């Protein structure tokens, strides 16, 4: 331990609670304030907004005036306090390491937020005349150019709202391309390690989903895949780097085999962060790939969205891209929508969403991409991969790394629960991490590994942050192997102890209802 | 590079720990033909914060923002004033930089907000339950059509002519692949909605009728007869609300018998943002909750007996059920839901009613003033804050000319319905609390020059 000459430690040290603190009457604990629901503290008479008086006119609501609604209001001060208190019960990237595998929880630069709020972008109507939105169309056009160049693909569909929506876009383009040549194919092949969105998307598009097994080293089984290829296969959905954190070495071979039977390759680009600037999916024979702007390009996750999932397309699929898209005609940007689509592009499969996509995310992503530039993005991939391998090699002596000999990992490190004491689980280690001040890793995914722990540090974590995380996880692994019963009660220090998820599902309470007051006994 | 904390010294130390000679050793699994030796050509290097800000400001200035002109555009996206505290609160890092609340013990902030949001949305739309949000109104609409198919085991959806044309396009796109049959026609320039025609079209194959309230032309109709007719035939009524502020004044669809009510929540808290990100609202009757797409937050207790919240009923979802899920949706619109919920909490019932009254009052004044312009006719008998004007010429040209005069005068039906030239003289005009008497006068004068 490092000490000052006065004898005080200079770095945080392990502490034990000296005694059980007495309870408080409010349930609060100093800076950790519990907060009631707005329905319990607000009233329908309270408001935090003032409006000018409404003009005195005869109503033209068709005789459909509304009676009571039941929406409580709060004054501005109460509102600010309510949400500030709630915010402090959240873990966030701004607080510390958030190593969720496959989610790429990197720092969200504040310049992005500033740019997105410029009135010329934020206060702009999607149906404003095109002469008045040339700068907005330029943003879409510029970002599209970056995405196409970085992936080595032919074109990009910008409108999908999130990753899974992008998957839908890619599969619809594939389906449209097959229909255009009168080719009815019914099967989509999905590796068993794929994100759940992949089979769900394929099923949504009317395809039969067939699983492709993984090899013992954690990659797609090439022999099984090529054996299954045939005239009924429309597409293969593959994730690269995959959800075991490994690069699919055989992707080019797979693509060639898939193309040879007239099918297409869809790539789930959730893990593009590992290869951006170093590898172009277009060079590997990919036909369609979504890019999560909220992962690779740092737009905020926001507690669960909004995301943005543009889809880069190969030349074979480009004609079928959804409406709308931006074209440059002379020195003007033109938004191609229904009105002009018939004259220009007969092949489009249609519209996926109202308006033009996640503009607020385009401005953020473009600011981030320009900040890094081509050189910085390459460094992003290198540091992301370096950080993940550092974690893998710093822990593989205390945790089982099932694919530790399959070559370097890419953006994420995968461990299993093998070797934990009887009755101890991945969940116990995850909840223990909460007490140590970290967000847990992704748990129990991918399904190909028992009790999976999938750790993605991203490039924006310092070595010091990684070292502290490694120290915490080592200690938890050792406790779980030694059968430390206290671990089963974790977390002890979070705003809540373990929550009863079974109860929530068995007796769902999804909206607030006023409690029924018990009648006092007469 | 300002976002990257590793130094070259760190990198060397870490490579040594890993046992790699260089970073290239970590990319050995990339096949040689796909390995880029240097950086990708044709792209600029990194830039300072100042340089990026300068570039983006330049592009932003090439747009005429809604606040810079008399502004009357709606048609599914509305300009409303959002109190300053909303944007301040959603930028708190604990909200902005959190993830989906998969670890509930350290995500109670997000989870309680979602629980409050679900209750607010259910009450606003007049339904039993609501989910934690969808991408936007148009995707919520086609998810509702899919949900009706699963519930009724039928595959024909009847879409009202008053449904937003982009919502129709999205449903059409999806129907090509799901096999749903869609019945839909473009609207006609009349004051009456197509409720009677919809009732007449319901048959034994109908899974649902989809109707917008108020509709794309701003018209309002009682949905009760339509709900009764749908239910009598074993079909569902899906109602779409693109302007939730209207429900501060109007009876909500859920109270008129709608089984599923979806909508666009952008009006409350989110802002225009050139069309996205927006906020899909999704609510339904209690009995259909297990067929609902998307995330749901539910109340429970923790090991110490304290109330808390978790994501629940996730066996409907893709990460559990894979190809058998009710939807492939994963990410929703969490931060937009937060903005909606904060704004709604600030408003409360009283504020929402005041806001709705002000919108409606100004819209009535504007409609009457604009109807006085020679060559302009008001189509609507009923409306909330949006109505349709019929001009003497194609409204697309008029909108462009108005823009050249610095007036953003509305949305032309020609742009919305390019395949329906019969309604090309229609102009949809939205009037919110942000519109002033001067704005209305500016539009009236500019229209007079255009159509007289």
Boltz contact constraints between the chains, C-beta under 6 A:
constraints:
  - contact:
      token1: [A, 38]
      token2: [B, 116]
      max_distance: 6.0
  - contact:
      token1: [A, 38]
      token2: [B, 345]
      max_distance: 6.0
  - contact:
      token1: [A, 44]
      token2: [B, 349]
      max_distance: 6.0
  - contact:
      token1: [A, 45]
      token2: [B, 350]
      max_distance: 6.0
  - contact:
      token1: [A, 46]
      token2: [B, 348]
      max_distance: 6.0
  - contact:
      token1: [A, 47]
      token2: [B, 348]
      max_distance: 6.0
  - contact:
      token1: [A, 47]
      token2: [B, 350]
      max_distance: 6.0
  - contact:
      token1: [A, 47]
      token2: [B, 351]
      max_distance: 6.0
  - contact:
      token1: [A, 48]
      token2: [B, 346]
      max_distance: 6.0
  - contact:
      token1: [A, 49]
      token2: [B, 83]
      max_distance: 6.0
  - contact:
      token1: [A, 49]
      token2: [B, 346]
      max_distance: 6.0
  - contact:
      token1: [A, 49]
      token2: [B, 347]
      max_distance: 6.0
  - contact:
      token1: [A, 49]
      token2: [B, 351]
      max_distance: 6.0
  - contact:
      token1: [A, 51]
      token2: [B, 354]
      max_distance: 6.0
  - contact:
      token1: [A, 51]
      token2: [B, 355]
      max_distance: 6.0
  - contact:
      token1: [A, 51]
      token2: [B, 358]
      max_distance: 6.0
  - contact:
      token1: [A, 54]
      token2: [B, 357]
      max_distance: 6.0
  - contact:
      token1: [A, 54]
      token2: [B, 358]
      max_distance: 6.0
  - contact:
      token1: [A, 54]
      token2: [B, 361]
      max_distance: 6.0
  - contact:
      token1: [A, 55]
      token2: [B, 361]
      max_distance: 6.0
  - contact:
      token1: [A, 55]
      token2: [B, 365]
      max_distance: 6.0
  - contact:
      token1: [A, 57]
      token2: [B, 361]
      max_distance: 6.0
  - contact:
      token1: [A, 57]
      token2: [B, 364]
      max_distance: 6.0
  - contact:
      token1: [A, 60]
      token2: [B, 364]
      max_distance: 6.0
  - contact:
      token1: [A, 60]
      token2: [B, 382]
      max_distance: 6.0
  - contact:
      token1: [A, 61]
      token2: [B, 250]
      max_distance: 6.0
  - contact:
      token1: [A, 62]
      token2: [B, 220]
      max_distance: 6.0
  - contact:
      token1: [A, 62]
      token2: [B, 382]
      max_distance: 6.0
  - contact:
      token1: [A, 64]
      token2: [B, 250]
      max_distance: 6.0
  - contact:
      token1: [A, 64]
      token2: [B, 251]
      max_distance: 6.0
  - contact:
      token1: [A, 66]
      token2: [B, 249]
      max_distance: 6.0
  - contact:
      token1: [A, 66]
      token2: [B, 250]
      max_distance: 6.0
  - contact:
      token1: [A, 66]
      token2: [B, 251]
      max_distance: 6.0
  - contact:
      token1: [A, 69]
      token2: [B, 123]
      max_distance: 6.0
  - contact:
      token1: [A, 69]
      token2: [B, 349]
      max_distance: 6.0
  - contact:
      token1: [A, 70]
      token2: [B, 123]
      max_distance: 6.0
  - contact:
      token1: [A, 71]
      token2: [B, 123]
      max_distance: 6.0
  - contact:
      token1: [A, 71]
      token2: [B, 348]
      max_distance: 6.0
  - contact:
      token1: [A, 71]
      token2: [B, 349]
      max_distance: 6.0
  - contact:
      token1: [A, 72]
      token2: [B, 348]
      max_distance: 6.0
  - contact:
      token1: [A, 73]
      token2: [B, 348]
      max_distance: 6.0
  - contact:
      token1: [A, 73]
      token2: [B, 351]
      max_distance: 6.0
  - contact:
      token1: [A, 74]
      token2: [B, 345]
      max_distance: 6.0
  - contact:
      token1: [A, 76]
      token2: [B, 85]
      max_distance: 6.0
  - contact:
      token1: [A, 79]
      token2: [B, 345]
      max_distance: 6.0
  - contact:
      token1: [A, 79]
      token2: [B, 346]
      max_distance: 6.0
  - contact:
      token1: [A, 80]
      token2: [B, 85]
      max_distance: 6.0
  - contact:
      token1: [A, 83]
      token2: [B, 89]
      max_distance: 6.0
  - contact:
      token1: [A, 83]
      token2: [B, 342]
      max_distance: 6.0
  - contact:
      token1: [A, 86]
      token2: [B, 109]
      max_distance: 6.0
  - contact:
      token1: [A, 86]
      token2: [B, 112]
      max_distance: 6.0
  - contact:
      token1: [A, 87]
      token2: [B, 92]
      max_distance: 6.0
  - contact:
      token1: [A, 87]
      token2: [B, 94]
      max_distance: 6.0
  - contact:
      token1: [A, 87]
      token2: [B, 95]
      max_distance: 6.0
  - contact:
      token1: [A, 87]
      token2: [B, 109]
      max_distance: 6.0
  - contact:
      token1: [A, 89]
      token2: [B, 108]
      max_distance: 6.0
  - contact:
      token1: [A, 89]
      token2: [B, 109]
      max_distance: 6.0
  - contact:
      token1: [A, 90]
      token2: [B, 94]
      max_distance: 6.0
  - contact:
      token1: [A, 90]
      token2: [B, 98]
      max_distance: 6.0
  - contact:
      token1: [A, 90]
      token2: [B, 107]
      max_distance: 6.0
  - contact:
      token1: [A, 90]
      token2: [B, 109]
      max_distance: 6.0
  - contact:
      token1: [A, 90]
      token2: [B, 110]
      max_distance: 6.0
  - contact:
      token1: [A, 91]
      token2: [B, 106]
      max_distance: 6.0
  - contact:
      token1: [A, 92]
      token2: [B, 93]
      max_distance: 6.0
  - contact:
      token1: [A, 92]
      token2: [B, 94]
      max_distance: 6.0
  - contact:
      token1: [A, 92]
      token2: [B, 97]
      max_distance: 6.0
  - contact:
      token1: [A, 92]
      token2: [B, 98]
      max_distance: 6.0
  - contact:
      token1: [A, 93]
      token2: [B, 97]
      max_distance: 6.0
  - contact:
      token1: [A, 94]
      token2: [B, 93]
      max_distance: 6.0
  - contact:
      token1: [A, 94]
      token2: [B, 97]
      max_distance: 6.0
  - contact:
      token1: [A, 107]
      token2: [B, 3]
      max_distance: 6.0
  - contact:
      token1: [A, 108]
      token2: [B, 97]
      max_distance: 6.0
  - contact:
      token1: [A, 109]
      token2: [B, 3]
      max_distance: 6.0
  - contact:
      token1: [A, 111]
      token2: [B, 49]
      max_distance: 6.0
  - contact:
      token1: [A, 115]
      token2: [B, 56]
      max_distance: 6.0
  - contact:
      token1: [A, 118]
      token2: [B, 60]
      max_distance: 6.0
  - contact:
      token1: [A, 119]
      token2: [B, 65]
      max_distance: 6.0
  - contact:
      token1: [A, 120]
      token2: [B, 60]
      max_distance: 6.0
  - contact:
      token1: [A, 120]
      token2: [B, 61]
      max_distance: 6.0
  - contact:
      token1: [A, 120]
      token2: [B, 63]
      max_distance: 6.0
  - contact:
      token1: [A, 120]
      token2: [B, 65]
      max_distance: 6.0
  - contact:
      token1: [A, 121]
      token2: [B, 60]
      max_distance: 6.0
  - contact:
      token1: [A, 122]
      token2: [B, 271]
      max_distance: 6.0
  - contact:
      token1: [A, 122]
      token2: [B, 273]
      max_distance: 6.0
  - contact:
      token1: [A, 123]
      token2: [B, 65]
      max_distance: 6.0
  - contact:
      token1: [A, 123]
      token2: [B, 66]
      max_distance: 6.0
  - contact:
      token1: [A, 123]
      token2: [B, 67]
      max_distance: 6.0
  - contact:
      token1: [A, 123]
      token2: [B, 272]
      max_distance: 6.0
  - contact:
      token1: [A, 124]
      token2: [B, 63]
      max_distance: 6.0
  - contact:
      token1: [A, 124]
      token2: [B, 65]
      max_distance: 6.0
  - contact:
      token1: [A, 124]
      token2: [B, 272]
      max_distance: 6.0
  - contact:
      token1: [A, 124]
      token2: [B, 274]
      max_distance: 6.0
  - contact:
      token1: [A, 125]
      token2: [B, 66]
      max_distance: 6.0
  - contact:
      token1: [A, 125]
      token2: [B, 73]
      max_distance: 6.0
  - contact:
      token1: [A, 125]
      token2: [B, 77]
      max_distance: 6.0
  - contact:
      token1: [A, 125]
      token2: [B, 272]
      max_distance: 6.0
  - contact:
      token1: [A, 126]
      token2: [B, 77]
      max_distance: 6.0
  - contact:
      token1: [A, 126]
      token2: [B, 274]
      max_distance: 6.0
  - contact:
      token1: [A, 126]
      token2: [B, 275]
      max_distance: 6.0
  - contact:
      token1: [A, 127]
      token2: [B, 73]
      max_distance: 6.0
  - contact:
      token1: [A, 127]
      token2: [B, 75]
      max_distance: 6.0
  - contact:
      token1: [A, 127]
      token2: [B, 411]
      max_distance: 6.0
  - contact:
      token1: [A, 129]
      token2: [B, 399]
      max_distance: 6.0
  - contact:
      token1: [A, 129]
      token2: [B, 400]
      max_distance: 6.0
  - contact:
      token1: [A, 129]
      token2: [B, 403]
      max_distance: 6.0
  - contact:
      token1: [A, 131]
      token2: [B, 403]
      max_distance: 6.0
  - contact:
      token1: [A, 132]
      token2: [B, 64]
      max_distance: 6.0
  - contact:
      token1: [A, 132]
      token2: [B, 403]
      max_distance: 6.0
  - contact:
      token1: [A, 133]
      token2: [B, 63]
      max_distance: 6.0
  - contact:
      token1: [A, 134]
      token2: [B, 62]
      max_distance: 6.0
  - contact:
      token1: [A, 135]
      token2: [B, 59]
      max_distance: 6.0
  - contact:
      token1: [A, 135]
      token2: [B, 60]
      max_distance: 6.0
  - contact:
      token1: [A, 135]
      token2: [B, 62]
      max_distance: 6.0
  - contact:
      token1: [A, 135]
      token2: [B, 63]
      max_distance: 6.0
  - contact:
      token1: [A, 136]
      token2: [B, 63]
      max_distance: 6.0
  - contact:
      token1: [A, 136]
      token2: [B, 274]
      max_distance: 6.0
  - contact:
      token1: [A, 138]
      token2: [B, 59]
      max_distance: 6.0
  - contact:
      token1: [A, 139]
      token2: [B, 59]
      max_distance: 6.0
  - contact:
      token1: [A, 149]
      token2: [B, 43]
      max_distance: 6.0
  - contact:
      token1: [A, 161]
      token2: [B, 135]
      max_distance: 6.0
  - contact:
      token1: [A, 162]
      token2: [B, 331]
      max_distance: 6.0
  - contact:
      token1: [A, 164]
      token2: [B, 328]
      max_distance: 6.0
  - contact:
      token1: [A, 164]
      token2: [B, 329]
      max_distance: 6.0
  - contact:
      token1: [A, 164]
      token2: [B, 330]
      max_distance: 6.0
  - contact:
      token1: [A, 196]
      token2: [B, 318]
      max_distance: 6.0
  - contact:
      token1: [A, 196]
      token2: [B, 319]
      max_distance: 6.0
  - contact:
      token1: [A, 196]
      token2: [B, 322]
      max_distance: 6.0
  - contact:
      token1: [A, 197]
      token2: [B, 318]
      max_distance: 6.0
  - contact:
      token1: [A, 197]
      token2: [B, 328]
      max_distance: 6.0
  - contact:
      token1: [A, 197]
      token2: [B, 330]
      max_distance: 6.0
  - contact:
      token1: [A, 199]
      token2: [B, 322]
      max_distance: 6.0
  - contact:
      token1: [A, 199]
      token2: [B, 323]
      max_distance: 6.0
  - contact:
      token1: [A, 200]
      token2: [B, 318]
      max_distance: 6.0
  - contact:
      token1: [A, 200]
      token2: [B, 323]
      max_distance: 6.0
  - contact:
      token1: [A, 200]
      token2: [B, 325]
      max_distance: 6.0
  - contact:
      token1: [A, 200]
      token2: [B, 328]
      max_distance: 6.0
  - contact:
      token1: [A, 201]
      token2: [B, 328]
      max_distance: 6.0
  - contact:
      token1: [A, 203]
      token2: [B, 323]
      max_distance: 6.0
  - contact:
      token1: [A, 204]
      token2: [B, 328]
      max_distance: 6.0
  - contact:
      token1: [A, 205]
      token2: [B, 177]
      max_distance: 6.0
  - contact:
      token1: [A, 206]
      token2: [B, 177]
      max_distance: 6.0
  - contact:
      token1: [A, 209]
      token2: [B, 323]
      max_distance: 6.0
  - contact:
      token1: [A, 247]
      token2: [B, 29]
      max_distance: 6.0
  - contact:
      token1: [A, 247]
      token2: [B, 30]
      max_distance: 6.0
  - contact:
      token1: [A, 249]
      token2: [B, 29]
      max_distance: 6.0
  - contact:
      token1: [A, 252]
      token2: [B, 31]
      max_distance: 6.0
  - contact:
      token1: [A, 278]
      token2: [B, 36]
      max_distance: 6.0
  - contact:
      token1: [A, 279]
      token2: [B, 30]
      max_distance: 6.0
  - contact:
      token1: [A, 279]
      token2: [B, 34]
      max_distance: 6.0
  - contact:
      token1: [A, 283]
      token2: [B, 34]
      max_distance: 6.0
  - contact:
      token1: [A, 284]
      token2: [B, 34]
      max_distance: 6.0
  - contact:
      token1: [A, 300]
      token2: [B, 96]
      max_distance: 6.0
  - contact:
      token1: [A, 300]
      token2: [B, 97]
      max_distance: 6.0
  - contact:
      token1: [A, 301]
      token2: [B, 99]
      max_distance: 6.0
  - contact:
      token1: [A, 302]
      token2: [B, 334]
      max_distance: 6.0
  - contact:
      token1: [A, 302]
      token2: [B, 335]
      max_distance: 6.0
  - contact:
      token1: [A, 303]
      token2: [B, 95]
      max_distance: 6.0
  - contact:
      token1: [A, 303]
      token2: [B, 98]
      max_distance: 6.0
  - contact:
      token1: [A, 303]
      token2: [B, 110]
      max_distance: 6.0
  - contact:
      token1: [A, 303]
      token2: [B, 334]
      max_distance: 6.0
  - contact:
      token1: [A, 304]
      token2: [B, 100]
      max_distance: 6.0
  - contact:
      token1: [A, 304]
      token2: [B, 332]
      max_distance: 6.0
  - contact:
      token1: [A, 304]
      token2: [B, 334]
      max_distance: 6.0
  - contact:
      token1: [A, 305]
      token2: [B, 331]
      max_distance: 6.0
  - contact:
      token1: [A, 305]
      token2: [B, 332]
      max_distance: 6.0
  - contact:
      token1: [A, 305]
      token2: [B, 333]
      max_distance: 6.0
  - contact:
      token1: [A, 305]
      token2: [B, 334]
      max_distance: 6.0
  - contact:
      token1: [A, 306]
      token2: [B, 277]
      max_distance: 6.0
  - contact:
      token1: [A, 306]
      token2: [B, 333]
      max_distance: 6.0
  - contact:
      token1: [A, 306]
      token2: [B, 336]
      max_distance: 6.0
  - contact:
      token1: [A, 307]
      token2: [B, 331]
      max_distance: 6.0
  - contact:
      token1: [A, 338]
      token2: [B, 418]
      max_distance: 6.0
  - contact:
      token1: [A, 339]
      token2: [B, 418]
      max_distance: 6.0
  - contact:
      token1: [A, 350]
      token2: [B, 172]
      max_distance: 6.0
  - contact:
      token1: [A, 350]
      token2: [B, 173]
      max_distance: 6.0
  - contact:
      token1: [A, 351]
      token2: [B, 169]
      max_distance: 6.0
  - contact:
      token1: [A, 351]
      token2: [B, 170]
      max_distance: 6.0
  - contact:
      token1: [A, 351]
      token2: [B, 173]
      max_distance: 6.0
  - contact:
      token1: [A, 353]
      token2: [B, 138]
      max_distance: 6.0
  - contact:
      token1: [A, 353]
      token2: [B, 139]
      max_distance: 6.0
  - contact:
      token1: [A, 354]
      token2: [B, 138]
      max_distance: 6.0
  - contact:
      token1: [A, 354]
      token2: [B, 166]
      max_distance: 6.0
  - contact:
      token1: [A, 355]
      token2: [B, 275]
      max_distance: 6.0
  - contact:
      token1: [A, 356]
      token2: [B, 275]
      max_distance: 6.0
  - contact:
      token1: [A, 357]
      token2: [B, 276]
      max_distance: 6.0
  - contact:
      token1: [A, 358]
      token2: [B, 276]
      max_distance: 6.0
  - contact:
      token1: [A, 358]
      token2: [B, 277]
      max_distance: 6.0
  - contact:
      token1: [A, 359]
      token2: [B, 273]
      max_distance: 6.0
  - contact:
      token1: [A, 359]
      token2: [B, 274]
      max_distance: 6.0
  - contact:
      token1: [A, 359]
      token2: [B, 275]
      max_distance: 6.0
  - contact:
      token1: [A, 359]
      token2: [B, 276]
      max_distance: 6.0
  - contact:
      token1: [A, 360]
      token2: [B, 273]
      max_distance: 6.0
  - contact:
      token1: [A, 360]
      token2: [B, 277]
      max_distance: 6.0
  - contact:
      token1: [A, 367]
      token2: [B, 52]
      max_distance: 6.0
  - contact:
      token1: [A, 367]
      token2: [B, 56]
      max_distance: 6.0
  - contact:
      token1: [A, 370]
      token2: [B, 47]
      max_distance: 6.0
  - contact:
      token1: [A, 370]
      token2: [B, 52]
      max_distance: 6.0
  - contact:
      token1: [A, 371]
      token2: [B, 52]
      max_distance: 6.0
  - contact:
      token1: [A, 372]
      token2: [B, 46]
      max_distance: 6.0
  - contact:
      token1: [A, 373]
      token2: [B, 44]
      max_distance: 6.0
  - contact:
      token1: [A, 373]
      token2: [B, 45]
      max_distance: 6.0
  - contact:
      token1: [A, 373]
      token2: [B, 46]
      max_distance: 6.0
  - contact:
      token1: [A, 374]
      token2: [B, 39]
      max_distance: 6.0
  - contact:
      token1: [A, 374]
      token2: [B, 40]
      max_distance: 6.0
  - contact:
      token1: [A, 374]
      token2: [B, 43]
      max_distance: 6.0
  - contact:
      token1: [A, 375]
      token2: [B, 39]
      max_distance: 6.0
  - contact:
      token1: [A, 375]
      token2: [B, 45]
      max_distance: 6.0
  - contact:
      token1: [A, 375]
      token2: [B, 46]
      max_distance: 6.0
  - contact:
      token1: [A, 376]
      token2: [B, 1]
      max_distance: 6.0
  - contact:
      token1: [A, 376]
      token2: [B, 46]
      max_distance: 6.0
  - contact:
      token1: [A, 378]
      token2: [B, 39]
      max_distance: 6.0
  - contact:
      token1: [A, 382]
      token2: [B, 23]
      max_distance: 6.0
  - contact:
      token1: [A, 383]
      token2: [B, 4]
      max_distance: 6.0
  - contact:
      token1: [A, 383]
      token2: [B, 6]
      max_distance: 6.0
  - contact:
      token1: [A, 385]
      token2: [B, 26]
      max_distance: 6.0
  - contact:
      token1: [A, 386]
      token2: [B, 14]
      max_distance: 6.0
  - contact:
      token1: [A, 389]
      token2: [B, 18]
      max_distance: 6.0
  - contact:
      token1: [A, 389]
      token2: [B, 26]
      max_distance: 6.0
  - contact:
      token1: [A, 390]
      token2: [B, 14]
      max_distance: 6.0
  - contact:
      token1: [A, 393]
      token2: [B, 17]
      max_distance: 6.0
  - contact:
      token1: [A, 393]
      token2: [B, 18]
      max_distance: 6.0
  - contact:
      token1: [A, 407]
      token2: [B, 29]
      max_distance: 6.0
  - contact:
      token1: [A, 408]
      token2: [B, 26]
      max_distance: 6.0
  - contact:
      token1: [A, 434]
      token2: [B, 105]
      max_distance: 6.0
  - contact:
      token1: [A, 434]
      token2: [B, 106]
      max_distance: 6.0
  - contact:
      token1: [A, 440]
      token2: [B, 103]
      max_distance: 6.0
  - contact:
      token1: [A, 459]
      token2: [B, 4]
      max_distance: 6.0
  - contact:
      token1: [A, 460]
      token2: [B, 3]
      max_distance: 6.0
  - contact:
      token1: [A, 462]
      token2: [B, 5]
      max_distance: 6.0
  - contact:
      token1: [A, 463]
      token2: [B, 10]
      max_distance: 6.0
  - contact:
      token1: [A, 491]
      token2: [B, 105]
      max_distance: 6.0
  - contact:
      token1: [A, 494]
      token2: [B, 105]
      max_distance: 6.0
  - contact:
      token1: [A, 494]
      token2: [B, 106]
      max_distance: 6.0
  - contact:
      token1: [A, 495]
      token2: [B, 108]
      max_distance: 6.0
  - contact:
      token1: [A, 496]
      token2: [B, 105]
      max_distance: 6.0
  - contact:
      token1: [A, 496]
      token2: [B, 108]
      max_distance: 6.0
  - contact:
      token1: [A, 496]
      token2: [B, 302]
      max_distance: 6.0
  - contact:
      token1: [A, 496]
      token2: [B, 308]
      max_distance: 6.0
  - contact:
      token1: [A, 497]
      token2: [B, 302]
      max_distance: 6.0
  - contact:
      token1: [A, 497]
      token2: [B, 303]
      max_distance: 6.0
  - contact:
      token1: [A, 497]
      token2: [B, 304]
      max_distance: 6.0
  - contact:
      token1: [A, 498]
      token2: [B, 303]
      max_distance: 6.0
  - contact:
      token1: [A, 499]
      token2: [B, 104]
      max_distance: 6.0
  - contact:
      token1: [A, 499]
      token2: [B, 300]
      max_distance: 6.0
  - contact:
      token1: [A, 499]
      token2: [B, 302]
      max_distance: 6.0
  - contact:
      token1: [A, 499]
      token2: [B, 308]
      max_distance: 6.0
  - contact:
      token1: [A, 499]
      token2: [B, 310]
      max_distance: 6.0
  - contact:
      token1: [A, 500]
      token2: [B, 300]
      max_distance: 6.0
  - contact:
      token1: [A, 500]
      token2: [B, 301]
      max_distance: 6.0
  - contact:
      token1: [A, 501]
      token2: [B, 310]
      max_distance: 6.0
  - contact:
      token1: [A, 503]
      token2: [B, 300]
      max_distance: 6.0
  - contact:
      token1: [A, 504]
      token2: [B, 298]
      max_distance: 6.0
  - contact:
      token1: [A, 504]
      token2: [B, 300]
      max_distance: 6.0
  - contact:
      token1: [A, 504]
      token2: [B, 310]
      max_distance: 6.0
  - contact:
      token1: [A, 504]
      token2: [B, 312]
      max_distance: 6.0
  - contact:
      token1: [A, 505]
      token2: [B, 312]
      max_distance: 6.0
  - contact:
      token1: [A, 505]
      token2: [B, 313]
      max_distance: 6.0
  - contact:
      token1: [A, 508]
      token2: [B, 298]
      max_distance: 6.0
  - contact:
      token1: [A, 509]
      token2: [B, 298]
      max_distance: 6.0
  - contact:
      token1: [A, 509]
      token2: [B, 299]
      max_distance: 6.0
  - contact:
      token1: [A, 510]
      token2: [B, 118]
      max_distance: 6.0
  - contact:
      token1: [A, 510]
      token2: [B, 129]
      max_distance: 6.0
  - contact:
      token1: [A, 510]
      token2: [B, 296]
      max_distance: 6.0
  - contact:
      token1: [A, 510]
      token2: [B, 298]
      max_distance: 6.0
  - contact:
      token1: [A, 511]
      token2: [B, 118]
      max_distance: 6.0
  - contact:
      token1: [A, 511]
      token2: [B, 119]
      max_distance: 6.0
  - contact:
      token1: [A, 511]
      token2: [B, 122]
      max_distance: 6.0
  - contact:
      token1: [A, 511]
      token2: [B, 129]
      max_distance: 6.0
  - contact:
      token1: [A, 512]
      token2: [B, 119]
      max_distance: 6.0
